[in-house]
Amino acid sequence: MLKVGRLIRDSPVRWEAAYKTFLAATETTRPRAYLEFLEDNIPIPTPRQEGAAVRVLSIGSGSGEVDSAILRKILQRQSSVYNRVVEPSGEMIKNFKAMVQHDTSFGAVKFDWRQQTAEEYFSDNDGKKFDLAHAVHVLYFVEDHHATLRNMWEQLAEGGHLFAFLLTGMLWPPTGLPMGYG
């Protein structure tokens, strides 16, 4: 079986360079419709208890572009959010934190930053349950897709939502190989 996700673990500097290349290569081809699609399809969770914060588990948040769209949608209907960010790249977390500091719309969001891979995070399970767990363009980079989805499912509170998004057949621009290979 082909192992994916090893680049991020074995060479985070190379992974970060590859990710930046991917973002730059797709910047002009990523239409506004992409974020609109996410906004139209992300479920708005309700907290387990009235007046409590909605709990969101964000796996592979990158620098926060997708997470910010998801959080804005939730904040349209909910007054507070607890967002656990799981991202292996320290540079991406730094960029996400900088974006949050400059955007006052996230004042009602309490962030819990975790610089870990999905596998590392799930091995340190603290038992916390979430109303929404999402992984957007993450499954390309994990070793075991089924285990990652199962672990995300197990983190959900009763009535919680799981959202995973990936493009099948998407090509990695520099190599022509499907994403997650190489």
C-alpha positions in Angstrom: 0.0 0.0 0.0 1.3 3.4 -0.9 2.0 5.6 2.2 1.0 9.2 1.9 1.6 11.9 4.4 5.2 11.0 5.0 6.6 14.2 3.4 5.0 16.4 6.1 6.4 14.2 8.8 9.8 13.5 7.4 10.6 16.9 5.8 8.3 19.7 7.0 10.4 22.3 5.2 9.9 20.5 1.8 6.2 20.0 2.6 5.8 23.7 3.3 7.6 24.6 0.1 5.4 22.2 -1.9 2.2 23.5 -0.2 3.2 27.1 -1.1 3.9 26.0 -4.7 0.5 24.4 -4.8 -1.3 27.5 -3.5 0.6 29.7 -5.9 -0.2 27.4 -8.9 -3.9 27.3 -8.0 -4.4 30.9 -6.9 -5.7 32.0 -10.3 -7.7 28.8 -10.9 -9.4 28.8 -7.5 -12.5 30.7 -8.3 -14.6 32.5 -5.7 -17.0 29.6 -6.3 -14.8 27.3 -4.3 -15.3 29.3 -1.1 -19.0 29.7 -2.0 -19.3 26.0 -2.4 -17.8 25.4 1.1 -20.0 28.1 2.6 -23.1 26.5 1.0 -22.2 23.0 2.2 -20.7 23.3 5.6 -23.4 22.4 8.2 -24.0 24.9 10.9 -23.7 23.0 14.2 -25.6 23.8 17.3 -23.9 23.5 20.7 -24.7 20.5 22.9 -26.0 22.8 25.7 -27.9 26.1 25.3 -25.6 29.1 25.7 -22.5 27.0 25.2 -19.9 27.6 22.5 -20.0 25.6 19.3 -17.0 23.3 19.4 -15.1 22.9 16.1 -12.3 20.5 15.3 -10.2 21.7 12.3 -7.8 19.1 11.0 -5.2 20.5 8.6 -6.1 24.1 8.9 -3.2 25.5 6.8 -3.0 29.3 7.1 -6.7 29.5 7.9 -8.4 30.5 4.6 -11.0 27.7 4.7 -11.4 27.8 8.4 -12.1 31.5 8.4 -15.0 30.9 5.9 -16.4 28.1 8.0 -16.1 30.2 11.2 -17.8 33.2 9.7 -20.7 31.0 8.6 -21.1 29.6 12.1 -20.8 33.0 13.7 -23.8 34.2 11.6 -26.0 31.9 13.8 -24.0 31.2 16.9 -22.6 33.7 19.4 -19.4 31.8 20.4 -17.1 29.2 19.0 -14.3 27.1 20.5 -12.0 26.1 17.6 -9.3 23.5 18.0 -6.8 24.0 15.2 -4.7 21.0 14.3 -1.9 21.9 11.8 1.6 20.4 11.6 3.3 23.4 10.1 4.4 26.0 12.5 4.6 28.6 9.7 1.0 28.0 8.7 -0.2 28.3 12.3 1.8 31.6 12.5 0.1 32.9 9.4 -3.3 31.8 10.7 -2.7 33.6 14.0 -1.7 36.7 12.2 -4.9 36.7 10.1 -7.0 36.2 13.3 -5.2 39.1 15.0 -6.1 41.5 12.2 -9.7 40.3 11.8 -12.1 41.5 14.5 -14.9 39.2 13.4 -13.1 36.4 15.3 -13.5 38.0 18.7 -16.1 35.4 19.7 -13.8 32.5 18.8 -11.5 30.9 21.3 -8.7 29.2 19.5 -6.8 26.2 20.7 -3.7 25.8 18.6 -2.1 22.4 18.2 1.0 22.0 16.0 0.6 18.3 15.2 -0.2 15.9 12.4 -3.6 14.3 12.4 -2.0 11.1 13.5 -0.2 12.7 16.4 -3.3 14.6 17.5 -5.5 11.5 17.5 -3.0 9.5 19.5 -3.2 12.1 22.2 -7.0 12.1 22.5 -8.2 14.1 25.5 -11.8 12.9 25.2 -13.2 16.3 24.1 -16.2 16.1 21.8 -17.0 18.5 19.0 -20.1 19.7 17.2 -18.3 20.0 13.9 -15.1 18.2 12.7 -13.8 19.1 9.3 -10.9 18.3 7.1 -10.7 20.2 3.8 -8.0 19.0 1.4 -6.3 17.0 4.2 -6.8 13.4 3.3 -4.1 13.6 0.6 -1.6 14.0 3.4 -2.5 11.4 6.0 -1.2 7.9 6.2 -4.5 6.1 6.7 -7.6 7.8 5.3 -10.0 5.4 7.0 -8.4 5.8 10.4 -8.4 9.6 10.1 -12.1 9.7 9.2 -13.0 7.2 11.9 -11.0 9.2 14.5 -12.7 12.4 13.4 -16.1 10.6 13.7 -15.3 9.4 17.2 -14.5 13.0 18.3 -18.1 14.1 17.4 -20.6 14.9 20.1 -24.1 13.4 19.8 -25.7 15.1 16.7 -22.3 16.5 15.5 -21.3 16.9 11.9 -18.3 15.5 10.0 -17.2 17.4 6.8 -14.4 16.1 4.7 -13.6 17.6 1.3 -11.1 16.5 -1.4 -10.9 16.5 -5.1 -10.4 13.1 -6.8 -8.1 13.0 -9.7 -6.6 16.4 -8.8 -3.1 16.7 -10.3 -0.1 18.0 -8.4 1.1 20.7 -10.8 4.9 20.2 -10.7 4.8 16.4 -11.2 1.5 15.6 -12.9 0.9 13.0 -10.2 -2.4 12.8 -8.4 -2.3 14.7 -5.1 -0.9 12.8 -2.2 1.6 10.7 -4.3 5.3 11.2 -4.5 
